[in-house]
Amino acid sequence: MTEQKDYFAHESACVDEPAAIGAGTYIWHFCHIMAGARIGQHCNLGQNVYIDRDVMVGDGCKIQNNVSIYKGVTLEEGVFCGPSMVFTNVVNPRAFIERKHEFRETRVGKGATLGANSTIVCGVDIGAYSLIGAGAVVTREVPAYALITGVPGRRTGWVCRCGVKLGGDLVCGECGDRYVEDEGRLRPQTV
């Protein structure tokens, strides 16, 4: 008897059991999902994605080709991981020294975007709806709605929930949402 699944995994993908995979999720060519991984509903994992044990991926995440998500990383709902972006899990790795007990946790907030070839050094939190530019290297906490670019990554602006860079008036030119900056943090303006 063939087991019915409510997600799609390409025949070249390896899904170790037990792994929890939500309905409507697509797992494409040469992916490897380790036992204990939890992937939400309606996610899309591009070619050659690796999801480690005990990793949590929220609903609606898009993980592009060649991304490895290691133990200690949590993606909240609606996170976008660009092609070949990198997570680390140990600050000072050595091939000849076992440091699995030193893994640092990394949390990526709801709706955040991690650009192609960006690197997220372990132990930082990436704020909700922030946008990490392509090739940026993030070494410290990222506030919600922050635009981070460069090496090392620095805040070079703010972005709207819809991903558009905000001008000085903190009003989105695309969707019209308004924001307020308070002590180096951005929050939606309440009416």
Phi, psi and omega in degrees: 000133180273132179285130177276132178242145178260021172226165179250131172232123178302150183300338179274351180282149178244116178245107180281142180260144358271133172230140180261119182232125185286160180300142176079008179274143178245129179239114189266192189310134169061023175281155175227118178250118182280156176302138178093350177290148177233116183241130184288188180280150172056039174266161177226116180253114182289183183302138171065038176267138178242127177241116185283171176303144172063009175285141177247125178241120183287172178301146171070020179278148175239119181243111186283177186306144170065038177249133174248127179247111188268161178309134182105349180262135174235128173254121175284183184301138170072026179278141176248122175251113183290166183305133173060020174289160191231135167252144171248167177226354176227137183287321185229069185290147171222138180297329186261005177235124179283120182230027180298335178284353181255009178306137177250140183280145177229128178243130178250118186290162181311131173073006181289154176240129177246108188294164180306136177062014174285158179235130178248109178287138187299156175090008179247157172254136177255118186293157179303139175061014176286165180226117178263119184293159178304131176079357180292151176243111184266121183242358180211171183307143179244121179291158175304141177069007181284145170258118183246128177222160172093179181228111353290160182296136177226152176286121180245010179163190177235153176235152177285166175306328181276359174096002180273137178295134181272144173277186182298335179279354179058033175244130181288125179288346182263308185253348178086359178298147181244146183229162178231133176263132182217112178054048176077012178236153177244142177216152177297143178284131178266146180249000000 
